[in-house]
Amino acid sequence: MEVYLRPDGSPGARAGWVVAKFGHRIVERNRLKRRIREILRRRVLTRADYQERGIRILVRVRRNAYRATYPELERELLRLVVRA
């Protein structure tokens, strides 16, 4: 995955994600999008420092994310957000 953060003057944090098909079925793609959305909602967007500064987050999902489990996705996404 790739994570891009951009500060914004407006209140609150917002997130978006890009999940390409990479030859997978729509069911698999939707499952991956739901997992990313849930991780962002529960673990990232609720952080007070992001809410105060108005951070915009973009997650670009790579091909190997389709094979990852939920805990692996969560661990990797949190690592990338903290690093960014």
Legacy VTK file of the C-alpha trace (Angstrom):
# vtk DataFile Version 3.0
C-alpha trace
ASCII
DATASET POLYDATA
POINTS 84 float
0.000 0.000 0.000
0.925 3.619 -0.396
-0.383 6.297 1.950
-0.444 10.021 1.224
-1.272 12.611 3.885
-2.110 16.228 3.193
-2.955 18.799 5.839
-6.052 20.820 5.152
-7.435 23.849 6.957
-10.943 22.477 7.326
-11.923 20.669 10.533
-12.034 16.896 10.674
-10.132 14.133 8.932
-11.201 12.562 5.644
-9.956 9.538 3.759
-10.147 8.039 0.305
-8.824 4.845 -1.225
-7.931 3.533 -4.644
-8.384 -0.205 -5.160
-7.601 -1.423 -8.667
-9.044 -4.686 -9.964
-5.728 -6.404 -10.765
-7.705 -9.234 -12.377
-9.728 -10.041 -9.251
-13.479 -10.469 -9.056
-15.699 -7.649 -7.859
-16.526 -9.575 -4.672
-12.844 -9.678 -3.707
-12.378 -6.009 -4.572
-15.390 -4.950 -2.494
-14.185 -7.037 0.465
-10.800 -5.309 0.323
-12.421 -1.867 0.095
-14.639 -2.644 3.109
-11.616 -3.753 5.126
-9.637 -0.617 4.275
-12.645 1.583 5.058
-13.151 -0.082 8.451
-9.486 0.201 9.436
-9.456 3.872 8.488
-12.720 4.558 10.306
-11.831 2.757 13.528
-8.094 3.272 13.893
-7.009 6.312 11.879
-9.771 8.883 11.427
-10.676 8.891 15.117
-7.242 10.187 16.168
-7.661 13.594 17.780
-4.564 15.108 16.183
-5.899 14.321 12.709
-9.305 15.733 13.602
-7.833 19.006 14.846
-5.508 19.576 11.904
-7.940 18.463 9.207
-5.845 15.749 7.552
-6.733 14.266 4.162
-5.570 10.670 3.681
-5.316 8.755 0.411
-4.579 5.023 0.420
-3.471 3.378 -2.824
-3.771 -0.388 -2.553
-1.245 -2.653 -4.262
-1.799 -6.069 -5.815
-0.521 -8.109 -2.846
-3.142 -6.571 -0.507
-5.704 -8.988 -1.958
-3.835 -11.860 -0.273
-3.435 -10.152 3.119
-5.567 -10.954 6.137
-7.403 -8.240 8.062
-4.771 -8.049 10.854
-1.982 -7.826 8.266
-3.788 -5.007 6.433
-4.406 -3.177 9.683
-0.795 -3.492 10.846
0.608 -2.324 7.491
-1.818 0.567 7.116
-1.174 1.862 10.632
2.581 1.577 10.103
2.365 3.582 6.886
0.108 6.275 8.357
2.419 6.810 11.328
5.446 6.960 9.033
3.795 9.418 6.658
LINES 1 85
84 0 1 2 3 4 5 6 7 8 9 10 11 12 13 14 15 16 17 18 19 20 21 22 23 24 25 26 27 28 29 30 31 32 33 34 35 36 37 38 39 40 41 42 43 44 45 46 47 48 49 50 51 52 53 54 55 56 57 58 59 60 61 62 63 64 65 66 67 68 69 70 71 72 73 74 75 76 77 78 79 80 81 82 83
